[in-house]
């Protein structure tokens, strides 16, 4: 059988189901112009992905294979590949709305063999008894735990594969039906090199072994290096989910409580399943007819880390400078954006999507809907985080805040966490809080109640 092995969110050779398929193979990676064209030319994610692709290419060569790299629209590329007499294209499942639409189009050109590699479960694996998707995480998690077994720990080993002759020493651009050879370099894609600082995968996994015993207690504190820091590797498949699960299984055998970390991995699946079953969540509220109030001045202040609320500004500056933001701080920032500032969650989601190295559509979209109170989560819209109390609880000494907001380094932590002090004290080069939290939250609740009432009235 002649197969195209389409690498996407699985940029590795270890435990990769694509490499378990026998026959003549053409391994490919596509730099998708539909995704790349809207990005700024210094987007650091493109450099990261390009480096990963080059690493994958080298690893495949060590197995006697190689990687043909394309640049263009995937549908147009497969239109040309179809003429070469392939029996199928194999690729790991990707479940956001663009990916599904793209894969459907490709499946009309060549038989599409969708493999399970990106998440623990398939989108239709964790369902209620009546076949409908779970809308609440706790029962989803209970069902996932009951169904989780050895099959989810499966290890894929390389099969006998014969590499087809192709142009492996270049980037093949396909545009308007024309084919052009480009140098095997990032610049051929029109992007500038902007390499993020990334700790090696081996060091991250070794560190996780030490972090697991205290993970549940420590993970919410942004100044502590207590999280796995593996979201980027999981997003692009540099680390396979089954390999991580097997690692957790070994730790569990040693008496380590791995359940809190496993729960977070299942949460990742939960959001992916929701977006799969409800693709309109990417742009549309699931509940409540309110969409925020656009305010360009407030939006720009938030995006620059100039709100005057230290924990929010610290999170945004960490994001802008590193492409990373601690998960607890993400929730605080999203709540402040949608509730204190009353801005549309879609704008915040898009801003995060532009800057997060580990951007995952399902996790980002569903998290923003959760914060806005408009998503599938049954908790009503009146859940509002107090950013001052959150900072005091999870960054008591203001170490995280001072790291990313150096203008506040000379202040005591108590002062930084005191909204009244920050409103009255003048700090050089740092703004006063743009809203008073209690007043803003009351205004938000009144707005939400009014919009809900109007929605019921017009229903």
Secondary structure as GFF3:
##gff-version 3
##sequence-region A 1 459
A	DSSP	beta_strand	2	7	.	.	.	ID=ss1
A	DSSP	three_ten_helix	17	20	.	.	.	ID=ss2
A	DSSP	beta_strand	23	32	.	.	.	ID=ss3
A	DSSP	alpha_helix	33	36	.	.	.	ID=ss4
A	DSSP	alpha_helix	44	62	.	.	.	ID=ss5
A	DSSP	beta_strand	68	72	.	.	.	ID=ss6
A	DSSP	alpha_helix	74	81	.	.	.	ID=ss7
A	DSSP	three_ten_helix	82	84	.	.	.	ID=ss8
A	DSSP	beta_strand	88	92	.	.	.	ID=ss9
A	DSSP	alpha_helix	97	107	.	.	.	ID=ss10
A	DSSP	beta_strand	112	115	.	.	.	ID=ss11
A	DSSP	alpha_helix	137	147	.	.	.	ID=ss12
A	DSSP	three_ten_helix	150	153	.	.	.	ID=ss13
A	DSSP	beta_strand	161	163	.	.	.	ID=ss14
A	DSSP	beta_strand	171	175	.	.	.	ID=ss15
A	DSSP	beta_strand	178	182	.	.	.	ID=ss16
A	DSSP	three_ten_helix	186	189	.	.	.	ID=ss17
A	DSSP	alpha_helix	201	211	.	.	.	ID=ss18
A	DSSP	three_ten_helix	212	214	.	.	.	ID=ss19
A	DSSP	alpha_helix	215	218	.	.	.	ID=ss20
A	DSSP	alpha_helix	231	236	.	.	.	ID=ss21
A	DSSP	alpha_helix	241	253	.	.	.	ID=ss22
A	DSSP	alpha_helix	259	277	.	.	.	ID=ss23
A	DSSP	three_ten_helix	279	282	.	.	.	ID=ss24
A	DSSP	alpha_helix	296	303	.	.	.	ID=ss25
A	DSSP	alpha_helix	310	322	.	.	.	ID=ss26
A	DSSP	alpha_helix	327	335	.	.	.	ID=ss27
A	DSSP	pi_helix	336	340	.	.	.	ID=ss28
A	DSSP	alpha_helix	345	355	.	.	.	ID=ss29
A	DSSP	alpha_helix	361	372	.	.	.	ID=ss30
A	DSSP	alpha_helix	387	394	.	.	.	ID=ss31
A	DSSP	alpha_helix	399	404	.	.	.	ID=ss32
A	DSSP	three_ten_helix	406	408	.	.	.	ID=ss33
A	DSSP	alpha_helix	413	416	.	.	.	ID=ss34
A	DSSP	alpha_helix	419	424	.	.	.	ID=ss35
A	DSSP	alpha_helix	437	457	.	.	.	ID=ss36
###
